[in-house]
Amino acid sequence: MKYLVLLVVLAVVIGIWRSGRGAGPGARREDTKPRAPGAPQAMATCHHCGVHFPRSEALMLGDQAYCCAEHRRQHSV
Ligand SMILES: [Zn+2]
């Protein structure tokens, strides 16, 4: 019976320790990402500044992708 109490106390202590670590600053940042890690996502490169960004956010001009309307505009003139 003594060991059972000790086991329960140990389980509670470990539970508190784990939840305390999980709530620490920066510890959960990786978990709260909106996109699942490892999920394949097509990337595009801005033809103007070379920045990489999701293809779904690309602004197209012909075959070239741009990160923003301003960069696309500078190549459309
Ligand atoms: Zn750009």
N, CA, C, O and the ligand as a Tripos MOL2 file, in Angstrom:
@<TRIPOS>MOLECULE
protein
  309   307    78     0     0
PROTEIN
NO_CHARGES

@<TRIPOS>ATOM
      1 N           0.8310   -1.2100    0.0000 N.3       1 MET1
      2 CA          0.0000    0.0000    0.0000 C.3       1 MET1
      3 C           0.8600    1.2520    0.0000 C.2       1 MET1
      4 O           0.5260    2.2480   -0.6410 O.2       1 MET1
      5 N           1.9540    1.1950    0.7130 N.am      2 LYS2
      6 CA          2.8770    2.3270    0.7580 C.3       2 LYS2
      7 C           3.3900    2.6720   -0.6450 C.2       2 LYS2
      8 O           3.5050    3.8420   -1.0110 O.2       2 LYS2
      9 N           3.6930    1.6300   -1.4130 N.am      3 TYR3
     10 CA          4.2410    1.8320   -2.7500 C.3       3 TYR3
     11 C           3.2170    2.4360   -3.7010 C.2       3 TYR3
     12 O           3.5540    3.2000   -4.6050 O.2       3 TYR3
     13 N           1.9360    2.0670   -3.4700 N.am      4 LEU4
     14 CA          0.8670    2.6020   -4.3230 C.3       4 LEU4
     15 C           0.7730    4.1170   -4.1490 C.2       4 LEU4
     16 O           0.6470    4.8600   -5.1220 O.2       4 LEU4
     17 N           0.8380    4.5640   -2.8830 N.am      5 VAL5
     18 CA          0.7880    6.0110   -2.5980 C.3       5 VAL5
     19 C           1.9870    6.7020   -3.2300 C.2       5 VAL5
     20 O           1.8580    7.7690   -3.8300 O.2       5 VAL5
     21 N           3.1430    6.0880   -3.0900 N.am      6 LEU6
     22 CA          4.3640    6.6550   -3.6530 C.3       6 LEU6
     23 C           4.2500    6.7790   -5.1790 C.2       6 LEU6
     24 O           4.6950    7.7640   -5.7690 O.2       6 LEU6
     25 N           3.6510    5.7690   -5.7960 N.am      7 LEU7
     26 CA          3.4800    5.7490   -7.2450 C.3       7 LEU7
     27 C           2.5520    6.8820   -7.6850 C.2       7 LEU7
     28 O           2.8190    7.5640   -8.6750 O.2       7 LEU7
     29 N           1.4520    7.0790   -6.9350 N.am      8 VAL8
     30 CA          0.4920    8.1370   -7.2680 C.3       8 VAL8
     31 C           1.1540    9.5070   -7.1420 C.2       8 VAL8
     32 O           0.9990   10.3680   -8.0070 O.2       8 VAL8
     33 N           1.8990    9.6920   -6.0440 N.am      9 VAL9
     34 CA          2.5880   10.9760   -5.8250 C.3       9 VAL9
     35 C           3.5750   11.2410   -6.9570 C.2       9 VAL9
     36 O           3.6720   12.3560   -7.4700 O.2       9 VAL9
     37 N           4.2960   10.2030   -7.3320 N.am     10 LEU10
     38 CA          5.2770   10.3280   -8.4080 C.3      10 LEU10
     39 C           4.5970   10.6950   -9.7250 C.2      10 LEU10
     40 O           5.0980   11.5290  -10.4790 O.2      10 LEU10
     41 N           3.4510   10.0660   -9.9970 N.am     11 ALA11
     42 CA          2.7110   10.3360  -11.2350 C.3      11 ALA11
     43 C           2.2240   11.7730  -11.2640 C.2      11 ALA11
     44 O           2.2780   12.4330  -12.3020 O.2      11 ALA11
     45 N           1.7450   12.2600  -10.1200 N.am     12 VAL12
     46 CA          1.2590   13.6500  -10.0350 C.3      12 VAL12
     47 C           2.4110   14.6250  -10.2510 C.2      12 VAL12
     48 O           2.2730   15.6080  -10.9790 O.2      12 VAL12
     49 N           3.5440   14.3490   -9.6170 N.am     13 VAL13
     50 CA          4.7170   15.2250   -9.7440 C.3      13 VAL13
     51 C           5.1800   15.2800  -11.2010 C.2      13 VAL13
     52 O           5.4820   16.3540  -11.7220 O.2      13 VAL13
     53 N           5.2330   14.1200  -11.8510 N.am     14 ILE14
     54 CA          5.6580   14.0730  -13.2520 C.3      14 ILE14
     55 C           4.6530   14.8160  -14.1360 C.2      14 ILE14
     56 O           5.0290   15.5040  -15.0850 O.2      14 ILE14
     57 N           3.3620   14.6610  -13.8030 N.am     15 GLY15
     58 CA          2.3220   15.3510  -14.5680 C.3      15 GLY15
     59 C           2.4530   16.8560  -14.4660 C.2      15 GLY15
     60 O           2.3350   17.5540  -15.4730 O.2      15 GLY15
     61 N           2.6930   17.3660  -13.2760 N.am     16 ILE16
     62 CA          2.8660   18.8130  -13.0620 C.3      16 ILE16
     63 C           4.1250   19.3030  -13.7710 C.2      16 ILE16
     64 O           4.1300   20.3620  -14.3990 O.2      16 ILE16
     65 N           5.1870   18.5170  -13.6590 N.am     17 TRP17
     66 CA          6.4660   18.8880  -14.2750 C.3      17 TRP17
     67 C           6.3260   18.9810  -15.8000 C.2      17 TRP17
     68 O           6.8470   19.9040  -16.4260 O.2      17 TRP17
     69 N           5.6100   18.0050  -16.3880 N.am     18 ARG18
     70 CA          5.4430   17.9830  -17.8390 C.3      18 ARG18
     71 C           4.5880   19.1570  -18.3170 C.2      18 ARG18
     72 O           4.9260   19.8190  -19.2980 O.2      18 ARG18
     73 N           3.4690   19.4130  -17.6110 N.am     19 SER19
     74 CA          2.5840   20.5030  -18.0300 C.3      19 SER19
     75 C           3.2750   21.8460  -17.8290 C.2      19 SER19
     76 O           3.0540   22.7860  -18.5930 O.2      19 SER19
     77 N           4.1040   21.9310  -16.8060 N.am     20 GLY20
     78 CA          4.8530   23.1610  -16.5600 C.3      20 GLY20
     79 C           5.8420   23.4360  -17.6670 C.2      20 GLY20
     80 O           6.0080   24.5790  -18.0930 O.2      20 GLY20
     81 N           6.5100   22.3740  -18.1410 N.am     21 ARG21
     82 CA          7.4600   22.5200  -19.2440 C.3      21 ARG21
     83 C           6.7500   22.8950  -20.5310 C.2      21 ARG21
     84 O           7.2230   23.7350  -21.2960 O.2      21 ARG21
     85 N           5.5860   22.2470  -20.7640 N.am     22 GLY22
     86 CA          4.8470   22.4920  -22.0010 C.3      22 GLY22
     87 C           4.3410   23.9140  -22.0990 C.2      22 GLY22
     88 O           4.2400   24.4620  -23.1970 O.2      22 GLY22
     89 N           4.0130   24.5330  -20.9460 N.am     23 ALA23
     90 CA          3.4660   25.8860  -20.9590 C.3      23 ALA23
     91 C           4.5530   26.9420  -20.9060 C.2      23 ALA23
     92 O           4.2630   28.1380  -20.8850 O.2      23 ALA23
     93 N           5.7920   26.5090  -20.8830 N.am     24 GLY24
     94 CA          6.8970   27.4560  -20.7940 C.3      24 GLY24
     95 C           7.0010   28.3280  -22.0360 C.2      24 GLY24
     96 O           6.4600   27.9820  -23.0860 O.2      24 GLY24
     97 N           7.6890   29.4490  -21.9230 N.am     25 PRO25
     98 CA          7.8030   30.3590  -23.0720 C.3      25 PRO25
     99 C           8.5660   29.7210  -24.2130 C.2      25 PRO25
    100 O           9.6840   29.2370  -24.0370 O.2      25 PRO25
    101 N           7.9520   29.7250  -25.3830 N.am     26 GLY26
    102 CA          8.6020   29.1860  -26.5690 C.3      26 GLY26
    103 C           8.4700   27.6890  -26.7270 C.2      26 GLY26
    104 O           8.7610   27.1600  -27.8000 O.2      26 GLY26
    105 N           8.0380   26.9840  -25.6850 N.am     27 ALA27
    106 CA          8.0020   25.5320  -25.7510 C.3      27 ALA27
    107 C           6.9130   25.0400  -26.7050 C.2      27 ALA27
    108 O           7.0430   23.9680  -27.2950 O.2      27 ALA27
    109 N           5.8370   25.8230  -26.8570 N.am     28 ARG28
    110 CA          4.7110   25.3570  -27.6670 C.3      28 ARG28
    111 C           4.6540   26.0290  -29.0320 C.2      28 ARG28
    112 O           3.7240   25.7990  -29.8050 O.2      28 ARG28
    113 N           5.6230   26.8390  -29.3190 N.am     29 ARG29
    114 CA          5.5630   27.5950  -30.5780 C.3      29 ARG29
    115 C           5.5140   26.6590  -31.7780 C.2      29 ARG29
    116 O           4.8040   26.9240  -32.7480 O.2      29 ARG29
    117 N           6.2610   25.5740  -31.7140 N.am     30 GLU30
    118 CA          6.2970   24.6500  -32.8420 C.3      30 GLU30
    119 C           4.9560   23.9560  -33.0210 C.2      30 GLU30
    120 O           4.5710   23.6210  -34.1420 O.2      30 GLU30
    121 N           4.2390   23.7370  -31.9160 N.am     31 ASP31
    122 CA          2.9780   23.0040  -31.9840 C.3      31 ASP31
    123 C           1.8320   23.8470  -32.5300 C.2      31 ASP31
    124 O           0.8610   23.3040  -33.0560 O.2      31 ASP31
    125 N           1.9360   25.1620  -32.4100 N.am     32 THR32
    126 CA          0.8220   26.0240  -32.7820 C.3      32 THR32
    127 C           0.9260   26.5200  -34.2210 C.2      32 THR32
    128 O           0.1930   27.4250  -34.6200 O.2      32 THR32
    129 N           1.8290   25.9340  -34.9980 N.am     33 LYS33
    130 CA          1.9110   26.3210  -36.3980 C.3      33 LYS33
    131 C           0.6330   25.9220  -37.1220 C.2      33 LYS33
    132 O           0.1230   24.8210  -36.9190 O.2      33 LYS33
    133 N           0.1180   26.8030  -37.9580 N.am     34 PRO34
    134 CA         -1.1370   26.4920  -38.6390 C.3      34 PRO34
    135 C          -1.0130   25.3420  -39.6150 C.2      34 PRO34
    136 O          -1.9620   24.5830  -39.8070 O.2      34 PRO34
    137 N           0.1540   25.2070  -40.2340 N.am     35 ARG35
    138 CA          0.3370   24.1340  -41.2070 C.3      35 ARG35
    139 C           1.0610   22.9680  -40.5730 C.2      35 ARG35
    140 O           1.9850   23.1520  -39.7800 O.2      35 ARG35
    141 N           0.6360   21.7610  -40.9260 N.am     36 ALA36
    142 CA          1.2570   20.5710  -40.3750 C.3      36 ALA36
    143 C           2.6730   20.4400  -40.9170 C.2      36 ALA36
    144 O           2.8930   20.6280  -42.1130 O.2      36 ALA36
    145 N           3.6430   20.1170  -40.0530 N.am     37 PRO37
    146 CA          5.0140   19.9550  -40.5290 C.3      37 PRO37
    147 C           5.1200   18.7660  -41.4630 C.2      37 PRO37
    148 O           4.5090   17.7240  -41.2270 O.2      37 PRO37
    149 N           5.8880   18.9230  -42.5130 N.am     38 GLY38
    150 CA          6.0760   17.8340  -43.4490 C.3      38 GLY38
    151 C           5.0520   17.8100  -44.5590 C.2      38 GLY38
    152 O           5.1950   17.0660  -45.5300 O.2      38 GLY38
    153 N           3.9960   18.6400  -44.4150 N.am     39 ALA39
    154 CA          3.0060   18.7000  -45.4820 C.3      39 ALA39
    155 C           3.6190   19.3730  -46.6970 C.2      39 ALA39
    156 O           4.1400   20.4830  -46.5900 O.2      39 ALA39
    157 N           3.5640   18.7210  -47.8500 N.am     40 PRO40
    158 CA          4.1910   19.3000  -49.0310 C.3      40 PRO40
    159 C           3.4560   20.5540  -49.4760 C.2      40 PRO40
    160 O           2.2270   20.5800  -49.5440 O.2      40 PRO40
    161 N           4.2190   21.5790  -49.7740 N.am     41 GLN41
    162 CA          3.6210   22.8250  -50.2360 C.3      41 GLN41
    163 C           4.4730   23.3840  -51.3540 C.2      41 GLN41
    164 O           5.6890   23.5280  -51.2210 O.2      41 GLN41
    165 N           3.8250   23.6910  -52.4430 N.am     42 ALA42
    166 CA          4.5470   24.2440  -53.5820 C.3      42 ALA42
    167 C           5.0360   25.6360  -53.2390 C.2      42 ALA42
    168 O           4.2860   26.4690  -52.7290 O.2      42 ALA42
    169 N           6.3160   25.8770  -53.5300 N.am     43 MET43
    170 CA          6.9000   27.1790  -53.2420 C.3      43 MET43
    171 C           7.1840   27.9140  -54.5510 C.2      43 MET43
    172 O           7.4120   27.3090  -55.5990 O.2      43 MET43
    173 N           7.1610   29.2240  -54.4470 N.am     44 ALA44
    174 CA          7.4910   30.0560  -55.5930 C.3      44 ALA44
    175 C           8.5910   31.0250  -55.1790 C.2      44 ALA44
    176 O           8.7670   31.3150  -53.9960 O.2      44 ALA44
    177 N           9.3240   31.5190  -56.1660 N.am     45 THR45
    178 CA         10.3730   32.5080  -55.9090 C.3      45 THR45
    179 C          10.0090   33.7990  -56.6140 C.2      45 THR45
    180 O           9.6960   33.7980  -57.8040 O.2      45 THR45
    181 N          10.0510   34.8980  -55.8810 N.am     46 CYS46
    182 CA          9.7310   36.1980  -56.4700 C.3      46 CYS46
    183 C          10.7560   36.5290  -57.5510 C.2      46 CYS46
    184 O          11.9630   36.4780  -57.3130 O.2      46 CYS46
    185 N          10.2630   36.8670  -58.7380 N.am     47 HIS47
    186 CA         11.1500   37.1860  -59.8510 C.3      47 HIS47
    187 C          11.8750   38.5060  -59.6120 C.2      47 HIS47
    188 O          12.8980   38.7690  -60.2450 O.2      47 HIS47
    189 N          11.3700   39.3240  -58.7250 N.am     48 HIS48
    190 CA         11.9690   40.6450  -58.4780 C.3      48 HIS48
    191 C          12.9900   40.5980  -57.3400 C.2      48 HIS48
    192 O          14.1350   41.0120  -57.5200 O.2      48 HIS48
    193 N          12.5830   40.0960  -56.1670 N.am     49 CYS49
    194 CA         13.4760   40.1510  -54.9980 C.3      49 CYS49
    195 C          14.0130   38.7800  -54.5970 C.2      49 CYS49
    196 O          14.8940   38.6930  -53.7420 O.2      49 CYS49
    197 N          13.4950   37.7030  -55.2020 N.am     50 GLY50
    198 CA         14.0380   36.3730  -54.9550 C.3      50 GLY50
    199 C          13.5610   35.7160  -53.6760 C.2      50 GLY50
    200 O          14.0740   34.6600  -53.3040 O.2      50 GLY50
    201 N          12.5910   36.3110  -52.9900 N.am     51 VAL51
    202 CA         12.0960   35.7340  -51.7490 C.3      51 VAL51
    203 C          11.2510   34.4950  -52.0490 C.2      51 VAL51
    204 O          10.5490   34.4430  -53.0590 O.2      51 VAL51
    205 N          11.3250   33.5040  -51.1650 N.am     52 HIS52
    206 CA         10.5340   32.2840  -51.3240 C.3      52 HIS52
    207 C           9.2350   32.4170  -50.5440 C.2      52 HIS52
    208 O           9.2400   32.8980  -49.4110 O.2      52 HIS52
    209 N           8.1470   32.0050  -51.1270 N.am     53 PHE53
    210 CA          6.8450   32.0990  -50.4770 C.3      53 PHE53
    211 C           5.9240   31.0430  -51.0660 C.2      53 PHE53
    212 O           6.2030   30.5160  -52.1430 O.2      53 PHE53
    213 N           4.8190   30.7220  -50.3720 N.am     54 PRO54
    214 CA          3.8870   29.6960  -50.8720 C.3      54 PRO54
    215 C           3.3260   30.0840  -52.2310 C.2      54 PRO54
    216 O           2.9640   31.2370  -52.4660 O.2      54 PRO54
    217 N           3.2600   29.1040  -53.1140 N.am     55 ARG55
    218 CA          2.7900   29.3550  -54.4640 C.3      55 ARG55
    219 C           1.3330   29.8410  -54.4750 C.2      55 ARG55
    220 O           0.9060   30.5440  -55.3910 O.2      55 ARG55
    221 N           0.5910   29.4520  -53.4470 N.am     56 SER56
    222 CA         -0.8100   29.8620  -53.3810 C.3      56 SER56
    223 C          -0.9440   31.3730  -53.1770 C.2      56 SER56
    224 O          -1.9960   31.9490  -53.4570 O.2      56 SER56
    225 N           0.1350   32.0210  -52.6820 N.am     57 GLU57
    226 CA          0.1000   33.4690  -52.4430 C.3      57 GLU57
    227 C           0.7740   34.2440  -53.5660 C.2      57 GLU57
    228 O           0.8940   35.4680  -53.4990 O.2      57 GLU57
    229 N           1.2150   33.5280  -54.6010 N.am     58 ALA58
    230 CA          1.9810   34.1820  -55.6550 C.3      58 ALA58
    231 C           1.0870   35.0430  -56.5350 C.2      58 ALA58
    232 O          -0.0680   34.7110  -56.8010 O.2      58 ALA58
    233 N           1.6550   36.1540  -56.9750 N.am     59 LEU59
    234 CA          1.0020   37.0000  -57.9750 C.3      59 LEU59
    235 C           1.7300   36.7290  -59.2830 C.2      59 LEU59
    236 O           2.9380   36.9380  -59.3950 O.2      59 LEU59
    237 N           0.9800   36.2650  -60.2600 N.am     60 MET60
    238 CA          1.6080   35.8350  -61.5060 C.3      60 MET60
    239 C           1.5760   36.9350  -62.5500 C.2      60 MET60
    240 O           0.6300   37.7180  -62.6460 O.2      60 MET60
    241 N           2.6530   36.9620  -63.3320 N.am     61 LEU61
    242 CA          2.7080   37.8260  -64.5170 C.3      61 LEU61
    243 C           3.3710   36.9770  -65.5990 C.2      61 LEU61
    244 O           4.5910   36.8160  -65.6310 O.2      61 LEU61
    245 N           2.5380   36.4430  -66.4740 N.am     62 GLY62
    246 CA          3.0490   35.4890  -67.4440 C.3      62 GLY62
    247 C           3.4840   34.2270  -66.7130 C.2      62 GLY62
    248 O           2.6890   33.6250  -65.9900 O.2      62 GLY62
    249 N           4.7350   33.8210  -66.8930 N.am     63 ASP63
    250 CA          5.2600   32.6370  -66.2170 C.3      63 ASP63
    251 C           5.9640   32.9970  -64.9150 C.2      63 ASP63
    252 O           6.3660   32.0960  -64.1780 O.2      63 ASP63
    253 N           6.1260   34.2630  -64.6100 N.am     64 GLN64
    254 CA          6.8800   34.6870  -63.4360 C.3      64 GLN64
    255 C           5.9670   34.8990  -62.2380 C.2      64 GLN64
    256 O           4.8450   35.3890  -62.3640 O.2      64 GLN64
    257 N           6.4820   34.5130  -61.0600 N.am     65 ALA65
    258 CA          5.7460   34.7040  -59.8170 C.3      65 ALA65
    259 C           6.3360   35.8910  -59.0600 C.2      65 ALA65
    260 O           7.5420   36.1320  -59.1030 O.2      65 ALA65
    261 N           5.4720   36.6240  -58.3710 N.am     66 TYR66
    262 CA          5.9180   37.7780  -57.5800 C.3      66 TYR66
    263 C           5.3040   37.7090  -56.1930 C.2      66 TYR66
    264 O           4.2030   37.1900  -56.0030 O.2      66 TYR66
    265 N           6.0550   38.2540  -55.2130 N.am     67 CYS67
    266 CA          5.6140   38.1560  -53.8290 C.3      67 CYS67
    267 C           4.5560   39.1970  -53.4910 C.2      67 CYS67
    268 O           3.7680   39.0020  -52.5660 O.2      67 CYS67
    269 N           4.5310   40.2850  -54.2230 N.am     68 CYS68
    270 CA          3.5690   41.3420  -53.9280 C.3      68 CYS68
    271 C           3.2520   42.1190  -55.1940 C.2      68 CYS68
    272 O           3.9660   42.0320  -56.1920 O.2      68 CYS68
    273 N           2.1810   42.8730  -55.1340 N.am     69 ALA69
    274 CA          1.7170   43.6220  -56.2970 C.3      69 ALA69
    275 C           2.7610   44.6590  -56.7310 C.2      69 ALA69
    276 O           2.9020   44.9460  -57.9200 O.2      69 ALA69
    277 N           3.4790   45.2090  -55.7690 N.am     70 GLU70
    278 CA          4.4820   46.2430  -56.0760 C.3      70 GLU70
    279 C           5.5950   45.6650  -56.9520 C.2      70 GLU70
    280 O           6.0130   46.2950  -57.9230 O.2      70 GLU70
    281 N           6.0710   44.4770  -56.6110 N.am     71 HIS71
    282 CA          7.1480   43.8590  -57.3970 C.3      71 HIS71
    283 C           6.6460   43.4460  -58.7740 C.2      71 HIS71
    284 O           7.3710   43.5450  -59.7640 O.2      71 HIS71
    285 N           5.4070   42.9850  -58.8310 N.am     72 ARG72
    286 CA          4.8420   42.6130  -60.1290 C.3      72 ARG72
    287 C           4.6940   43.8540  -61.0170 C.2      72 ARG72
    288 O           4.9420   43.8120  -62.2220 O.2      72 ARG72
    289 N           4.2870   44.9490  -60.3910 N.am     73 ARG73
    290 CA          4.0730   46.1810  -61.1410 C.3      73 ARG73
    291 C           5.3750   46.6830  -61.7740 C.2      73 ARG73
    292 O           5.3730   47.2110  -62.8860 O.2      73 ARG73
    293 N           6.5020   46.5080  -61.0370 N.am     74 GLN74
    294 CA          7.7700   47.0200  -61.5310 C.3      74 GLN74
    295 C           8.2640   46.2520  -62.7570 C.2      74 GLN74
    296 O           9.1340   46.7300  -63.4850 O.2      74 GLN74
    297 N           7.7050   45.0550  -62.9820 N.am     75 HIS75
    298 CA          8.1110   44.2830  -64.1600 C.3      75 HIS75
    299 C           7.0750   44.3350  -65.2600 C.2      75 HIS75
    300 O           7.2980   43.8130  -66.3530 O.2      75 HIS75
    301 N           5.9500   44.9560  -64.9840 N.am     76 SER76
    302 CA          4.8800   44.9890  -65.9650 C.3      76 SER76
    303 C           4.9590   46.2340  -66.8410 C.2      76 SER76
    304 O           4.2040   46.3620  -67.8050 O.2      76 SER76
    305 N           5.8720   47.1590  -66.5130 N.am     77 VAL77
    306 CA          5.9860   48.3890  -67.3080 C.3      77 VAL77
    307 C           7.0650   48.2450  -68.3880 C.2      77 VAL77
    308 O           7.3010   49.1800  -69.1530 O.2      77 VAL77
    309 ZN          9.3790   40.3550  -54.3110 Zn       78 ZN78
@<TRIPOS>BOND
     1     1     2 1
     2     2     3 1
     3     3     4 2
     4     3     5 am
     5     5     6 1
     6     6     7 1
     7     7     8 2
     8     7     9 am
     9     9    10 1
    10    10    11 1
    11    11    12 2
    12    11    13 am
    13    13    14 1
    14    14    15 1
    15    15    16 2
    16    15    17 am
    17    17    18 1
    18    18    19 1
    19    19    20 2
    20    19    21 am
    21    21    22 1
    22    22    23 1
    23    23    24 2
    24    23    25 am
    25    25    26 1
    26    26    27 1
    27    27    28 2
    28    27    29 am
    29    29    30 1
    30    30    31 1
    31    31    32 2
    32    31    33 am
    33    33    34 1
    34    34    35 1
    35    35    36 2
    36    35    37 am
    37    37    38 1
    38    38    39 1
    39    39    40 2
    40    39    41 am
    41    41    42 1
    42    42    43 1
    43    43    44 2
    44    43    45 am
    45    45    46 1
    46    46    47 1
    47    47    48 2
    48    47    49 am
    49    49    50 1
    50    50    51 1
    51    51    52 2
    52    51    53 am
    53    53    54 1
    54    54    55 1
    55    55    56 2
    56    55    57 am
    57    57    58 1
    58    58    59 1
    59    59    60 2
    60    59    61 am
    61    61    62 1
    62    62    63 1
    63    63    64 2
    64    63    65 am
    65    65    66 1
    66    66    67 1
    67    67    68 2
    68    67    69 am
    69    69    70 1
    70    70    71 1
    71    71    72 2
    72    71    73 am
    73    73    74 1
    74    74    75 1
    75    75    76 2
    76    75    77 am
    77    77    78 1
    78    78    79 1
    79    79    80 2
    80    79    81 am
    81    81    82 1
    82    82    83 1
    83    83    84 2
    84    83    85 am
    85    85    86 1
    86    86    87 1
    87    87    88 2
    88    87    89 am
    89    89    90 1
    90    90    91 1
    91    91    92 2
    92    91    93 am
    93    93    94 1
    94    94    95 1
    95    95    96 2
    96    95    97 am
    97    97    98 1
    98    98    99 1
    99    99   100 2
   100    99   101 am
   101   101   102 1
   102   102   103 1
   103   103   104 2
   104   103   105 am
   105   105   106 1
   106   106   107 1
   107   107   108 2
   108   107   109 am
   109   109   110 1
   110   110   111 1
   111   111   112 2
   112   111   113 am
   113   113   114 1
   114   114   115 1
   115   115   116 2
   116   115   117 am
   117   117   118 1
   118   118   119 1
   119   119   120 2
   120   119   121 am
   121   121   122 1
   122   122   123 1
   123   123   124 2
   124   123   125 am
   125   125   126 1
   126   126   127 1
   127   127   128 2
   128   127   129 am
   129   129   130 1
   130   130   131 1
   131   131   132 2
   132   131   133 am
   133   133   134 1
   134   134   135 1
   135   135   136 2
   136   135   137 am
   137   137   138 1
   138   138   139 1
   139   139   140 2
   140   139   141 am
   141   141   142 1
   142   142   143 1
   143   143   144 2
   144   143   145 am
   145   145   146 1
   146   146   147 1
   147   147   148 2
   148   147   149 am
   149   149   150 1
   150   150   151 1
   151   151   152 2
   152   151   153 am
   153   153   154 1
   154   154   155 1
   155   155   156 2
   156   155   157 am
   157   157   158 1
   158   158   159 1
   159   159   160 2
   160   159   161 am
   161   161   162 1
   162   162   163 1
   163   163   164 2
   164   163   165 am
   165   165   166 1
   166   166   167 1
   167   167   168 2
   168   167   169 am
   169   169   170 1
   170   170   171 1
   171   171   172 2
   172   171   173 am
   173   173   174 1
   174   174   175 1
   175   175   176 2
   176   175   177 am
   177   177   178 1
   178   178   179 1
   179   179   180 2
   180   179   181 am
   181   181   182 1
   182   182   183 1
   183   183   184 2
   184   183   185 am
   185   185   186 1
   186   186   187 1
   187   187   188 2
   188   187   189 am
   189   189   190 1
   190   190   191 1
   191   191   192 2
   192   191   193 am
   193   193   194 1
   194   194   195 1
   195   195   196 2
   196   195   197 am
   197   197   198 1
   198   198   199 1
   199   199   200 2
   200   199   201 am
   201   201   202 1
   202   202   203 1
   203   203   204 2
   204   203   205 am
   205   205   206 1
   206   206   207 1
   207   207   208 2
   208   207   209 am
   209   209   210 1
   210   210   211 1
   211   211   212 2
   212   211   213 am
   213   213   214 1
   214   214   215 1
   215   215   216 2
   216   215   217 am
   217   217   218 1
   218   218   219 1
   219   219   220 2
   220   219   221 am
   221   221   222 1
   222   222   223 1
   223   223   224 2
   224   223   225 am
   225   225   226 1
   226   226   227 1
   227   227   228 2
   228   227   229 am
   229   229   230 1
   230   230   231 1
   231   231   232 2
   232   231   233 am
   233   233   234 1
   234   234   235 1
   235   235   236 2
   236   235   237 am
   237   237   238 1
   238   238   239 1
   239   239   240 2
   240   239   241 am
   241   241   242 1
   242   242   243 1
   243   243   244 2
   244   243   245 am
   245   245   246 1
   246   246   247 1
   247   247   248 2
   248   247   249 am
   249   249   250 1
   250   250   251 1
   251   251   252 2
   252   251   253 am
   253   253   254 1
   254   254   255 1
   255   255   256 2
   256   255   257 am
   257   257   258 1
   258   258   259 1
   259   259   260 2
   260   259   261 am
   261   261   262 1
   262   262   263 1
   263   263   264 2
   264   263   265 am
   265   265   266 1
   266   266   267 1
   267   267   268 2
   268   267   269 am
   269   269   270 1
   270   270   271 1
   271   271   272 2
   272   271   273 am
   273   273   274 1
   274   274   275 1
   275   275   276 2
   276   275   277 am
   277   277   278 1
   278   278   279 1
   279   279   280 2
   280   279   281 am
   281   281   282 1
   282   282   283 1
   283   283   284 2
   284   283   285 am
   285   285   286 1
   286   286   287 1
   287   287   288 2
   288   287   289 am
   289   289   290 1
   290   290   291 1
   291   291   292 2
   292   291   293 am
   293   293   294 1
   294   294   295 1
   295   295   296 2
   296   295   297 am
   297   297   298 1
   298   298   299 1
   299   299   300 2
   300   299   301 am
   301   301   302 1
   302   302   303 1
   303   303   304 2
   304   303   305 am
   305   305   306 1
   306   306   307 1
   307   307   308 2
@<TRIPOS>SUBSTRUCTURE
     1 MET1         2 RESIDUE 1 A MET
     2 LYS2         6 RESIDUE 1 A LYS
     3 TYR3        10 RESIDUE 1 A TYR
     4 LEU4        14 RESIDUE 1 A LEU
     5 VAL5        18 RESIDUE 1 A VAL
     6 LEU6        22 RESIDUE 1 A LEU
     7 LEU7        26 RESIDUE 1 A LEU
     8 VAL8        30 RESIDUE 1 A VAL
     9 VAL9        34 RESIDUE 1 A VAL
    10 LEU10       38 RESIDUE 1 A LEU
    11 ALA11       42 RESIDUE 1 A ALA
    12 VAL12       46 RESIDUE 1 A VAL
    13 VAL13       50 RESIDUE 1 A VAL
    14 ILE14       54 RESIDUE 1 A ILE
    15 GLY15       58 RESIDUE 1 A GLY
    16 ILE16       62 RESIDUE 1 A ILE
    17 TRP17       66 RESIDUE 1 A TRP
    18 ARG18       70 RESIDUE 1 A ARG
    19 SER19       74 RESIDUE 1 A SER
    20 GLY20       78 RESIDUE 1 A GLY
    21 ARG21       82 RESIDUE 1 A ARG
    22 GLY22       86 RESIDUE 1 A GLY
    23 ALA23       90 RESIDUE 1 A ALA
    24 GLY24       94 RESIDUE 1 A GLY
    25 PRO25       98 RESIDUE 1 A PRO
    26 GLY26      102 RESIDUE 1 A GLY
    27 ALA27      106 RESIDUE 1 A ALA
    28 ARG28      110 RESIDUE 1 A ARG
    29 ARG29      114 RESIDUE 1 A ARG
    30 GLU30      118 RESIDUE 1 A GLU
    31 ASP31      122 RESIDUE 1 A ASP
    32 THR32      126 RESIDUE 1 A THR
    33 LYS33      130 RESIDUE 1 A LYS
    34 PRO34      134 RESIDUE 1 A PRO
    35 ARG35      138 RESIDUE 1 A ARG
    36 ALA36      142 RESIDUE 1 A ALA
    37 PRO37      146 RESIDUE 1 A PRO
    38 GLY38      150 RESIDUE 1 A GLY
    39 ALA39      154 RESIDUE 1 A ALA
    40 PRO40      158 RESIDUE 1 A PRO
    41 GLN41      162 RESIDUE 1 A GLN
    42 ALA42      166 RESIDUE 1 A ALA
    43 MET43      170 RESIDUE 1 A MET
    44 ALA44      174 RESIDUE 1 A ALA
    45 THR45      178 RESIDUE 1 A THR
    46 CYS46      182 RESIDUE 1 A CYS
    47 HIS47      186 RESIDUE 1 A HIS
    48 HIS48      190 RESIDUE 1 A HIS
    49 CYS49      194 RESIDUE 1 A CYS
    50 GLY50      198 RESIDUE 1 A GLY
    51 VAL51      202 RESIDUE 1 A VAL
    52 HIS52      206 RESIDUE 1 A HIS
    53 PHE53      210 RESIDUE 1 A PHE
    54 PRO54      214 RESIDUE 1 A PRO
    55 ARG55      218 RESIDUE 1 A ARG
    56 SER56      222 RESIDUE 1 A SER
    57 GLU57      226 RESIDUE 1 A GLU
    58 ALA58      230 RESIDUE 1 A ALA
    59 LEU59      234 RESIDUE 1 A LEU
    60 MET60      238 RESIDUE 1 A MET
    61 LEU61      242 RESIDUE 1 A LEU
    62 GLY62      246 RESIDUE 1 A GLY
    63 ASP63      250 RESIDUE 1 A ASP
    64 GLN64      254 RESIDUE 1 A GLN
    65 ALA65      258 RESIDUE 1 A ALA
    66 TYR66      262 RESIDUE 1 A TYR
    67 CYS67      266 RESIDUE 1 A CYS
    68 CYS68      270 RESIDUE 1 A CYS
    69 ALA69      274 RESIDUE 1 A ALA
    70 GLU70      278 RESIDUE 1 A GLU
    71 HIS71      282 RESIDUE 1 A HIS
    72 ARG72      286 RESIDUE 1 A ARG
    73 ARG73      290 RESIDUE 1 A ARG
    74 GLN74      294 RESIDUE 1 A GLN
    75 HIS75      298 RESIDUE 1 A HIS
    76 SER76      302 RESIDUE 1 A SER
    77 VAL77      306 RESIDUE 1 A VAL
    78 ZN78       309 GROUP 0 **** ****
